[in-house]
């Protein structure tokens, strides 16, 4: 299966096939849950949503501000796109959601997810811990992570939106493999 992923500026990256792939009935929509302080994680999530939508797959971005654990009853798969704040904490807009997940501890055995964590490696002890905390909690609640956690380093000089688009491509490839096996 191939994807049409546009990078910033509307250019087609060299790895993307310019012909849209055929979709099956086993394609899951993607919900991107966003935890952010300054808006960078939301910018990344919006670009990932657009890249996902360019493949013909449904995608939606939901800021974590007013979410509760019932969001995981939605059909499809999830991406957590979260920055890190303070001493390795989840962002303020995600804190209530994170705490409710921990307190209510729903069984998320049906949930498949990916993590795009944003941080700054100059804070070595807490680098990308916002995303890491979500990953640990979701794992504890029996959710299944697809792929590795992507850790974007703000001090690396890379554009987080471009890195997000590149990462979502490989994450979607892993998702397609899982969907094909389930078909």
Backbone as ProteinMPNN parsed JSONL, in Angstrom:
{"seq_chain_A": "XXXXXXXXXXXXXXXXXXXXXXXXXXXXXXXXXXXXXXXXXXXXXXXXXXXXXXXXXXXXXXXXXXXXXXXXXXXXXXXXXXXXXXXXXXXXXXXXXXXXXXXXXXXXXXXXXXXXXXXXXXXXXXXXXXXXXXXXXXXXXXXXXXXXXXXXXXXXXXXXXXXXXXXXXXXXXXXXXXXXXXX", "coords_chain_A": {"N_chain_A": [[0.834, -1.168, 0.0], [0.487, 2.275, -0.732], [1.236, 5.728, 0.055], [0.227, 9.104, -0.251], [2.001, 11.57, 0.79], [2.371, 14.82, 1.676], [4.954, 17.118, 2.127], [5.991, 19.979, 4.103], [5.174, 22.964, 2.416], [3.929, 21.735, 0.339], [5.193, 19.876, -1.285], [5.905, 16.721, -2.815], [7.372, 14.115, -1.094], [10.318, 12.116, -1.862], [9.925, 9.392, -1.22], [7.269, 8.856, -1.413], [4.595, 7.451, -3.238], [3.148, 8.713, -6.107], [0.688, 7.94, -6.888], [-2.39, 7.252, -5.488], [-2.945, 4.713, -3.083], [-4.921, 1.69, -3.073], [-7.697, 1.301, -1.022], [-9.003, -0.686, 1.68], [-11.828, -2.206, 3.353], [-10.93, -2.479, 5.882], [-9.654, -0.329, 6.983], [-8.608, 1.779, 9.476], [-9.795, 4.739, 11.099], [-7.841, 7.57, 12.243], [-7.258, 9.07, 15.31], [-5.863, 11.889, 16.63], [-4.514, 12.813, 19.583], [-3.83, 15.691, 21.406], [-1.402, 17.151, 23.438], [-0.252, 20.143, 24.605], [1.76, 23.06, 25.276], [2.773, 25.438, 24.134], [1.77, 25.343, 21.596], [3.178, 24.049, 19.598], [3.048, 21.216, 19.461], [0.431, 20.934, 18.593], [0.577, 22.101, 16.049], [2.241, 20.212, 14.802], [0.57, 17.963, 15.007], [-1.61, 18.776, 13.407], [-0.377, 18.888, 10.882], [0.324, 16.198, 10.627], [-2.242, 15.078, 10.603], [-3.187, 16.129, 8.153], [-1.422, 14.858, 6.399], [-2.129, 12.201, 6.822], [-4.809, 12.273, 5.992], [-4.368, 12.767, 3.291], [-3.824, 10.275, 2.357], [-6.238, 9.129, 2.063], [-7.362, 8.157, 4.278], [-9.369, 8.599, 7.18], [-8.854, 11.225, 9.543], [-8.475, 12.935, 12.622], [-7.885, 15.706, 14.762], [-7.694, 16.157, 18.199], [-7.543, 18.345, 20.792], [-6.373, 17.809, 24.135], [-7.663, 19.158, 26.166], [-10.458, 19.041, 27.15], [-10.966, 16.347, 27.305], [-11.958, 13.002, 28.257], [-11.5, 9.647, 29.568], [-13.32, 8.231, 27.949], [-12.879, 8.874, 25.325], [-11.389, 6.916, 24.173], [-13.201, 5.067, 23.347], [-13.922, 5.591, 20.846], [-14.012, 4.592, 17.393], [-11.22, 3.077, 15.661], [-7.712, 4.004, 15.587], [-5.111, 5.535, 17.613], [-3.054, 8.448, 18.0], [-0.804, 9.861, 20.156], [0.239, 13.04, 20.579], [2.456, 14.836, 22.137], [3.924, 17.433, 24.016], [6.515, 18.241, 26.409], [6.614, 19.432, 29.723], [7.824, 21.629, 32.291], [9.161, 19.777, 34.902], [9.435, 17.394, 33.399], [6.798, 16.834, 32.97], [3.397, 16.199, 31.764], [1.796, 18.39, 29.417], [-0.072, 21.334, 30.484], [-2.69, 21.427, 29.333], [-3.222, 18.776, 29.026], [-3.139, 17.567, 31.45], [-5.392, 17.059, 33.23], [-6.771, 15.102, 31.764], [-4.814, 13.068, 31.601], [-4.514, 12.495, 34.362], [-7.14, 11.611, 34.994], [-7.273, 9.319, 33.407], [-5.397, 7.733, 34.756], [-6.6, 7.544, 37.299], [-9.192, 6.452, 36.825], [-8.52, 4.211, 35.414], [-9.282, 2.6, 33.021], [-9.868, -0.441, 31.153], [-7.899, -0.724, 28.454], [-7.433, -2.573, 26.487], [-8.312, -2.894, 23.893], [-7.277, -0.816, 22.464], [-5.087, 0.635, 20.093], [-2.099, 2.408, 19.52], [0.113, 5.216, 18.803], [3.041, 7.165, 19.61], [4.11, 10.468, 19.503], [6.49, 12.317, 20.754], [7.511, 15.427, 22.072], [10.338, 17.313, 22.962], [13.252, 18.664, 24.639], [16.539, 17.969, 24.356], [18.471, 19.122, 25.944], [17.518, 19.076, 28.453], [18.249, 16.605, 29.94], [17.446, 14.673, 31.863], [14.701, 14.65, 31.732], [13.887, 14.46, 29.132], [11.516, 14.458, 26.634], [9.553, 13.419, 28.319], [6.825, 13.935, 28.655], [5.451, 12.6, 26.552], [6.504, 10.084, 27.111], [5.371, 9.523, 29.613], [2.652, 9.263, 28.932], [2.853, 7.013, 27.269], [3.746, 5.022, 29.091], [1.534, 4.96, 30.852], [-0.612, 4.22, 29.136], [0.299, 1.706, 28.32], [0.274, 0.381, 30.789], [-2.467, 0.293, 31.114], [-3.177, -1.649, 29.368], [-3.21, -1.049, 26.622], [-2.026, -1.241, 23.209], [0.98, -0.398, 21.793], [1.916, 0.746, 18.596], [4.757, 0.497, 16.753], [7.784, 2.381, 17.509], [8.299, 4.853, 20.109], [8.373, 8.119, 18.969], [10.754, 10.568, 19.392], [11.084, 13.879, 19.341], [13.617, 16.263, 19.175], [13.947, 19.464, 20.233], [16.248, 20.993, 20.191], [17.733, 20.008, 18.116], [17.665, 21.174, 15.671], [15.915, 20.451, 13.683], [12.817, 20.623, 11.887], [9.871, 20.329, 13.609], [7.334, 19.723, 12.477], [7.949, 18.67, 9.947], [9.41, 16.415, 10.691], [7.384, 15.087, 12.028], [5.618, 14.454, 9.906], [7.227, 12.714, 8.422], [7.607, 10.677, 10.315], [4.941, 9.815, 10.72], [4.4, 8.596, 8.33], [5.952, 6.2, 8.403], [4.764, 5.069, 10.62], [2.149, 4.713, 9.748], [2.669, 2.777, 7.793], [3.326, 0.603, 9.445], [0.86, 0.306, 10.693], [-0.783, -0.395, 8.508], [0.238, -2.922, 7.942], [-0.564, -4.313, 10.257], [-3.336, -4.054, 9.987], [-3.723, -5.49, 7.614], [-3.065, -8.076, 8.423], [-5.171, -8.525, 10.138], [-7.292, -8.622, 8.467]], "CA_chain_A": [[0.0, 0.0, 0.0], [1.289, 3.478, -0.796], [0.625, 6.923, 0.627], [0.598, 10.409, -0.789], [2.298, 12.415, 1.933], [2.961, 16.078, 1.259], [5.774, 17.761, 3.144], [5.751, 21.412, 4.182], [5.327, 23.595, 1.112], [3.136, 21.003, -0.629], [6.003, 19.028, -2.156], [5.822, 15.277, -2.614], [8.681, 13.577, -0.762], [10.718, 11.096, -2.827], [9.501, 8.042, -0.876], [5.82, 8.694, -1.583], [4.106, 7.132, -4.562], [2.228, 9.769, -6.513], [-0.623, 7.338, -7.131], [-2.989, 6.837, -4.219], [-3.134, 3.27, -2.937], [-6.286, 1.209, -2.932], [-8.065, 1.105, 0.38], [-9.918, -1.772, 1.955], [-12.794, -1.89, 4.41], [-10.288, -2.673, 7.178], [-8.861, 0.855, 7.273], [-9.03, 2.447, 10.699], [-9.549, 6.178, 11.215], [-6.817, 7.929, 13.22], [-7.535, 10.217, 16.168], [-4.619, 12.418, 17.194], [-4.775, 13.516, 20.837], [-2.745, 16.667, 21.508], [-1.034, 17.832, 24.675], [0.687, 21.198, 24.2], [1.843, 24.293, 26.066], [3.03, 26.594, 23.269], [1.099, 25.146, 20.323], [3.988, 23.305, 18.641], [2.503, 19.86, 19.292], [-0.787, 21.038, 17.79], [1.012, 22.303, 14.661], [2.704, 18.903, 14.321], [-0.617, 17.104, 14.872], [-2.382, 19.214, 12.246], [0.324, 18.442, 9.677], [0.168, 14.739, 10.552], [-3.628, 14.837, 10.165], [-3.273, 16.405, 6.719], [-0.688, 13.792, 5.708], [-2.966, 10.998, 6.91], [-5.972, 12.491, 5.126], [-3.915, 12.679, 1.9], [-3.816, 8.862, 1.988], [-7.611, 8.675, 1.945], [-7.771, 7.664, 5.593], [-9.917, 9.65, 8.038], [-8.002, 11.625, 10.66], [-9.0, 14.066, 13.374], [-7.055, 16.197, 15.857], [-8.449, 16.563, 19.377], [-6.763, 18.803, 21.94], [-6.74, 17.042, 25.327], [-8.241, 20.044, 27.175], [-11.718, 18.616, 27.753], [-11.18, 14.922, 27.061], [-11.978, 12.035, 29.351], [-11.127, 8.328, 29.037], [-14.277, 7.693, 26.975], [-12.395, 9.129, 23.966], [-10.848, 5.663, 23.657], [-14.301, 4.247, 22.832], [-14.048, 5.931, 19.425], [-13.421, 3.574, 16.518], [-9.949, 3.395, 15.038], [-6.447, 3.993, 16.312], [-4.807, 6.823, 18.222], [-1.7, 8.964, 18.104], [-0.629, 10.866, 21.196], [1.244, 14.021, 20.189], [2.567, 15.58, 23.38], [5.159, 18.08, 24.426], [6.904, 18.011, 27.8], [6.598, 20.712, 30.426], [8.34, 21.647, 33.659], [10.097, 18.732, 35.305], [9.088, 16.164, 32.702], [5.357, 16.634, 33.11], [2.553, 16.382, 30.587], [1.388, 19.803, 29.334], [-1.241, 21.734, 31.282], [-3.973, 21.079, 28.713], [-3.375, 17.319, 29.051], [-2.977, 17.068, 32.811], [-6.638, 16.48, 33.753], [-7.016, 13.876, 31.004], [-3.818, 12.099, 32.072], [-4.858, 12.102, 35.74], [-8.372, 10.81, 34.961], [-6.915, 7.996, 32.893], [-4.743, 7.009, 35.84], [-7.55, 7.302, 38.386], [-10.272, 5.559, 36.388], [-7.836, 2.991, 34.964], [-10.112, 1.733, 32.176], [-9.167, -1.464, 30.383], [-7.711, -0.241, 27.087], [-6.904, -3.685, 25.705], [-8.76, -2.765, 22.504], [-6.694, 0.405, 21.904], [-3.759, 0.638, 19.464], [-1.695, 3.808, 19.517], [1.492, 5.626, 18.57], [3.43, 8.338, 20.402], [5.06, 11.454, 18.997], [6.834, 13.119, 21.923], [8.355, 16.585, 21.809], [11.123, 17.723, 24.119], [14.535, 19.31, 24.384], [17.558, 17.091, 24.913], [19.276, 19.811, 26.95], [16.94, 18.622, 29.731], [18.544, 15.18, 29.758], [16.714, 13.797, 32.788], [13.257, 14.658, 31.476], [13.695, 14.587, 27.684], [10.309, 13.852, 26.051], [8.824, 12.666, 29.34], [5.376, 14.067, 28.482], [5.061, 11.446, 25.742], [6.884, 8.862, 27.829], [4.362, 9.28, 30.664], [1.457, 8.715, 28.284], [3.163, 5.659, 26.822], [3.763, 4.134, 30.262], [0.175, 4.806, 31.368], [-1.411, 3.437, 28.196], [0.781, 0.325, 28.423], [-0.259, -0.13, 32.06], [-3.905, 0.08, 30.931], [-3.279, -2.748, 28.394], [-3.233, -0.622, 25.227], [-0.907, -1.765, 22.42], [1.672, 0.618, 20.994], [2.402, 0.362, 17.275], [6.011, 1.182, 16.469], [8.539, 2.966, 18.61], [7.984, 6.23, 20.451], [9.191, 9.101, 18.257], [11.165, 11.652, 20.278], [11.621, 15.018, 18.606], [14.49, 17.106, 19.982], [13.845, 20.865, 19.816], [17.57, 21.587, 19.996], [18.422, 19.304, 17.032], [17.643, 21.981, 14.46], [14.961, 19.916, 12.71], [11.476, 21.198, 11.965], [9.041, 19.262, 14.169], [6.258, 19.33, 11.566], [8.533, 17.797, 8.915], [9.726, 15.145, 11.361], [6.099, 14.447, 12.281], [5.118, 13.882, 8.655], [8.067, 11.56, 8.103], [7.31, 9.614, 11.284], [3.586, 9.266, 10.533], [4.489, 7.7, 7.173], [6.406, 4.872, 8.84], [3.762, 4.557, 11.557], [1.046, 4.221, 8.912], [3.121, 1.525, 7.186], [3.155, -0.433, 10.463], [-0.579, 0.132, 10.879], [-1.3, -1.135, 7.343], [0.637, -4.326, 8.149], [-1.452, -4.861, 11.29], [-4.683, -4.135, 9.397], [-3.725, -6.581, 6.623], [-3.101, -9.337, 9.153], [-6.484, -8.665, 10.755], [-8.317, -8.751, 7.411]], "C_chain_A": [[0.882, 1.235, 0.0], [0.509, 4.663, -0.262], [1.092, 8.156, -0.117], [0.776, 11.332, 0.399], [2.969, 13.674, 1.419], [3.775, 16.639, 2.414], [5.448, 19.246, 3.142], [6.031, 22.043, 2.818], [4.596, 22.854, 0.011], [3.913, 20.12, -1.578], [5.818, 17.561, -1.808], [7.203, 14.757, -2.257], [9.03, 12.423, -1.701], [10.207, 9.706, -2.5], [8.031, 7.791, -1.15], [5.483, 8.386, -3.038], [3.069, 8.187, -4.935], [0.843, 9.227, -6.877], [-1.181, 6.849, -5.802], [-3.202, 5.333, -4.213], [-4.598, 2.917, -2.804], [-6.559, 0.917, -1.469], [-9.027, -0.064, 0.51], [-10.881, -1.352, 3.045], [-12.184, -2.015, 5.795], [-9.415, -1.486, 7.577], [-9.449, 1.573, 8.486], [-8.82, 3.955, 10.614], [-8.507, 6.419, 12.312], [-7.268, 9.168, 13.983], [-6.227, 10.631, 16.819], [-4.978, 13.259, 18.409], [-3.572, 14.401, 21.147], [-2.622, 17.263, 22.903], [0.026, 18.861, 24.345], [0.637, 22.372, 25.157], [1.928, 25.505, 25.142], [2.368, 26.484, 21.909], [1.9, 24.34, 19.312], [3.437, 21.911, 18.402], [1.23, 19.894, 18.458], [-0.451, 21.284, 16.318], [1.463, 20.986, 14.041], [1.502, 18.0, 14.066], [-1.442, 17.483, 13.651], [-1.71, 18.784, 10.939], [0.247, 16.926, 9.522], [-1.238, 14.388, 10.08], [-3.754, 15.036, 8.662], [-2.56, 15.323, 5.911], [-1.487, 12.489, 5.715], [-4.155, 11.124, 5.963], [-5.591, 12.388, 3.646], [-3.841, 11.236, 1.426], [-5.222, 8.324, 1.754], [-8.167, 8.143, 3.253], [-8.326, 8.841, 6.404], [-8.963, 9.934, 9.185], [-8.595, 12.863, 11.306], [-8.034, 14.409, 14.504], [-7.975, 16.643, 16.987], [-7.495, 17.055, 20.457], [-7.268, 18.096, 23.201], [-7.488, 17.855, 26.383], [-9.468, 19.487, 27.886], [-12.003, 17.137, 27.557], [-11.286, 14.138, 28.364], [-11.691, 10.659, 28.746], [-12.085, 7.745, 28.007], [-13.841, 7.971, 25.532], [-11.872, 7.84, 23.344], [-11.934, 4.658, 23.257], [-14.546, 4.546, 21.349], [-13.476, 4.789, 18.588], [-12.063, 4.035, 15.999], [-8.77, 3.308, 15.974], [-6.119, 5.419, 16.744], [-3.329, 7.156, 18.108], [-1.73, 10.004, 19.225], [0.507, 11.765, 20.728], [1.367, 14.984, 21.362], [3.943, 16.195, 23.575], [5.425, 17.71, 25.885], [7.008, 19.369, 28.47], [7.22, 20.56, 31.81], [9.39, 20.58, 33.9], [9.736, 17.383, 34.686], [7.616, 15.825, 32.782], [4.643, 16.681, 31.77], [2.122, 17.847, 30.579], [0.115, 20.08, 30.133], [-2.562, 21.298, 30.657], [-4.248, 19.577, 28.728], [-3.424, 16.749, 30.459], [-4.247, 16.416, 33.376], [-6.96, 15.153, 33.071], [-6.085, 12.765, 31.484], [-4.169, 11.588, 33.471], [-6.125, 11.256, 35.778], [-8.117, 9.415, 34.427], [-6.303, 7.146, 34.0], [-5.698, 6.64, 36.958], [-8.625, 6.289, 38.002], [-9.733, 4.22, 35.905], [-8.725, 2.066, 34.126], [-9.255, 0.677, 31.491], [-9.101, -0.987, 28.938], [-7.111, -1.319, 26.196], [-7.279, -3.635, 24.232], [-8.071, -1.615, 21.769], [-5.311, 0.136, 21.319], [-3.373, 2.098, 19.269], [-0.228, 3.971, 19.119], [1.763, 6.877, 19.375], [4.425, 9.181, 19.622], [5.308, 12.418, 20.149], [7.765, 14.261, 21.522], [9.067, 16.979, 23.094], [12.402, 18.405, 23.673], [15.612, 18.521, 25.114], [18.468, 17.795, 25.924], [18.76, 19.518, 28.353], [17.052, 17.104, 29.749], [17.714, 14.264, 30.646], [15.227, 13.682, 32.472], [12.917, 14.76, 29.99], [12.495, 13.775, 27.205], [9.478, 13.064, 27.067], [7.313, 12.851, 29.281], [4.84, 12.876, 27.693], [5.363, 10.139, 26.434], [5.866, 8.517, 28.911], [3.076, 8.701, 30.066], [1.696, 7.278, 27.839], [3.127, 4.677, 27.989], [2.359, 3.892, 30.802], [-0.678, 3.956, 30.428], [-0.993, 1.97, 28.215], [0.239, -0.34, 29.685], [-1.751, -0.465, 31.943], [-4.202, -0.921, 29.81], [-3.43, -2.326, 26.942], [-1.973, -1.143, 24.532], [-0.296, -0.652, 21.578], [2.116, 0.001, 19.681], [3.67, 1.166, 17.015], [6.675, 1.71, 17.726], [8.048, 4.377, 18.896], [8.929, 7.134, 19.662], [9.471, 10.245, 19.211], [11.79, 12.763, 19.451], [12.395, 15.916, 19.564], [14.468, 18.536, 19.441], [15.206, 21.494, 19.565], [18.355, 20.915, 18.872], [18.459, 20.113, 15.74], [16.718, 21.46, 13.379], [13.588, 20.554, 12.941], [10.525, 20.115, 12.468], [7.915, 18.808, 13.244], [6.778, 18.388, 10.489], [8.866, 16.431, 9.496], [8.439, 14.371, 11.635], [5.52, 13.786, 11.05], [5.924, 12.636, 8.283], [7.76, 10.383, 9.031], [5.948, 8.981, 11.011], [3.558, 8.341, 9.329], [4.895, 6.296, 7.619], [5.404, 4.255, 9.807], [2.563, 3.999, 10.782], [1.417, 2.915, 8.221], [2.949, 0.36, 8.176], [1.682, -0.727, 10.698], [-1.182, -0.681, 9.741], [-0.961, -2.622, 7.473], [-0.275, -4.994, 9.157], [-2.862, -5.043, 10.723], [-4.776, -5.287, 8.406], [-3.783, -7.94, 7.312], [-4.47, -9.599, 9.769], [-7.581, -8.913, 9.727], [-8.664, -10.181, 7.103]], "O_chain_A": [[1.921, 1.25, 0.661], [-0.715, 4.617, -0.139], [2.238, 8.225, -0.56], [-0.206, 11.824, 0.955], [4.025, 13.602, 0.791], [3.321, 16.631, 3.558], [4.71, 19.72, 2.278], [7.007, 21.696, 2.152], [4.628, 23.285, -1.142], [3.364, 19.654, -2.576], [5.602, 17.207, -0.649], [8.135, 14.936, -3.041], [8.132, 11.811, -2.279], [10.059, 8.892, -3.412], [7.583, 6.645, -1.125], [6.031, 9.0, -3.954], [2.197, 8.506, -4.127], [-0.073, 10.005, -7.146], [-0.512, 6.113, -5.076], [-3.595, 4.75, -5.223], [-5.419, 3.766, -2.458], [-5.721, 0.345, -0.773], [-9.764, -0.392, -0.42], [-10.76, -0.259, 3.599], [-12.838, -1.694, 6.787], [-8.53, -1.626, 8.42], [-10.628, 1.924, 8.511], [-7.79, 4.41, 10.117], [-8.315, 5.582, 13.194], [-7.617, 10.185, 13.384], [-5.564, 9.829, 17.477], [-5.653, 14.282, 18.294], [-2.434, 13.932, 21.153], [-3.577, 17.796, 23.468], [1.098, 18.505, 23.855], [-0.394, 22.645, 25.771], [1.225, 26.494, 25.352], [2.4, 27.441, 21.136], [1.366, 23.975, 18.265], [3.365, 21.465, 17.257], [0.977, 18.967, 17.688], [-1.113, 20.741, 15.434], [1.115, 20.675, 12.902], [1.425, 17.347, 13.026], [-1.923, 16.605, 12.935], [-2.386, 18.367, 9.999], [0.118, 16.424, 8.406], [-1.408, 13.497, 9.247], [-4.355, 14.213, 7.971], [-3.043, 14.917, 4.854], [-1.511, 11.764, 4.72], [-4.469, 10.192, 5.223], [-6.41, 11.965, 2.83], [-3.798, 10.986, 0.221], [-5.386, 7.192, 1.299], [-9.323, 7.726, 3.317], [-7.805, 9.953, 6.32], [-8.342, 9.024, 9.735], [-9.146, 13.731, 10.629], [-7.442, 13.524, 15.122], [-8.916, 17.406, 16.771], [-6.714, 16.267, 20.99], [-8.461, 17.817, 23.319], [-7.907, 17.298, 27.397], [-9.505, 19.466, 29.116], [-13.156, 16.713, 27.634], [-10.783, 14.547, 29.411], [-11.645, 10.528, 27.523], [-11.7, 6.846, 27.258], [-14.379, 7.364, 24.605], [-11.905, 7.684, 22.124], [-11.626, 3.53, 22.873], [-15.293, 3.83, 20.683], [-12.557, 4.097, 19.026], [-11.794, 5.233, 15.909], [-8.812, 2.64, 17.006], [-6.754, 6.379, 16.309], [-2.47, 6.274, 18.118], [-2.57, 10.904, 19.237], [1.621, 11.291, 20.504], [0.506, 15.839, 21.569], [4.974, 15.567, 23.334], [4.664, 16.968, 26.506], [7.44, 20.343, 27.853], [7.149, 19.493, 32.421], [10.386, 20.497, 33.182], [9.734, 16.359, 35.368], [7.232, 14.66, 32.673], [5.198, 17.137, 30.77], [2.089, 18.482, 31.633], [-0.668, 19.173, 30.417], [-3.46, 20.846, 31.367], [-5.374, 19.149, 28.475], [-3.722, 15.568, 30.639], [-4.174, 15.327, 33.945], [-7.371, 14.195, 33.725], [-6.53, 11.647, 31.743], [-4.124, 10.385, 33.726], [-6.183, 10.277, 36.521], [-8.675, 8.439, 34.929], [-6.653, 5.976, 34.159], [-5.618, 5.541, 37.507], [-8.929, 5.376, 38.77], [-10.427, 3.206, 35.982], [-8.905, 0.897, 34.466], [-8.06, 0.879, 31.275], [-10.131, -0.861, 28.274], [-6.369, -1.017, 25.262], [-6.624, -4.273, 23.407], [-8.266, -1.457, 20.564], [-4.47, -0.501, 21.952], [-4.206, 2.926, 18.901], [0.55, 3.017, 19.101], [0.833, 7.576, 19.78], [5.445, 8.684, 19.144], [4.45, 13.235, 20.482], [8.69, 14.075, 20.73], [8.475, 16.98, 24.174], [12.604, 18.684, 22.491], [15.596, 18.417, 26.341], [19.167, 17.127, 26.685], [19.485, 19.693, 29.332], [16.054, 16.401, 29.589], [17.32, 13.181, 30.213], [14.569, 12.731, 32.894], [11.792, 15.106, 29.63], [12.462, 12.553, 27.353], [8.771, 12.13, 26.69], [6.578, 12.013, 29.803], [3.888, 12.221, 28.117], [4.579, 9.193, 26.36], [5.537, 7.347, 29.103], [2.486, 7.771, 30.617], [0.83, 6.421, 28.016], [2.531, 3.606, 27.875], [2.016, 2.768, 31.168], [-1.393, 3.063, 30.883], [-1.845, 1.085, 28.135], [-0.203, -1.489, 29.649], [-2.237, -1.391, 32.592], [-5.341, -1.029, 29.357], [-3.75, -3.164, 26.097], [-0.977, -1.449, 25.187], [-0.974, -0.04, 20.753], [2.627, -1.118, 19.647], [3.642, 2.396, 17.055], [6.197, 1.513, 18.843], [7.454, 5.021, 18.032], [10.144, 6.938, 19.686], [8.548, 10.83, 19.777], [12.892, 12.611, 18.922], [11.896, 16.284, 20.627], [14.917, 18.788, 18.323], [15.303, 22.446, 18.791], [19.533, 21.22, 18.688], [19.201, 19.777, 14.817], [16.732, 21.975, 12.261], [13.256, 20.966, 14.052], [10.382, 19.079, 11.818], [7.575, 17.625, 13.229], [6.113, 17.408, 10.154], [8.629, 15.406, 8.857], [8.401, 13.149, 11.493], [4.989, 12.679, 11.131], [5.355, 11.623, 7.876], [7.665, 9.239, 8.587], [5.809, 7.759, 11.06], [2.772, 7.393, 9.301], [4.249, 5.315, 7.251], [5.218, 3.038, 9.809], [2.032, 2.942, 11.123], [0.57, 2.034, 8.076], [2.491, -0.721, 7.805], [1.298, -1.883, 10.882], [-2.005, -1.564, 9.981], [-1.783, -3.479, 7.149], [-0.717, -6.123, 8.941], [-3.502, -6.068, 10.956], [-5.789, -5.985, 8.358], [-4.468, -8.85, 6.844], [-4.886, -10.75, 9.909], [-8.673, -9.363, 10.075], [-9.505, -10.44, 6.242]]}, "name": "protein", "num_of_chains": 1, "seq": "XXXXXXXXXXXXXXXXXXXXXXXXXXXXXXXXXXXXXXXXXXXXXXXXXXXXXXXXXXXXXXXXXXXXXXXXXXXXXXXXXXXXXXXXXXXXXXXXXXXXXXXXXXXXXXXXXXXXXXXXXXXXXXXXXXXXXXXXXXXXXXXXXXXXXXXXXXXXXXXXXXXXXXXXXXXXXXXXXXXXXXX"}
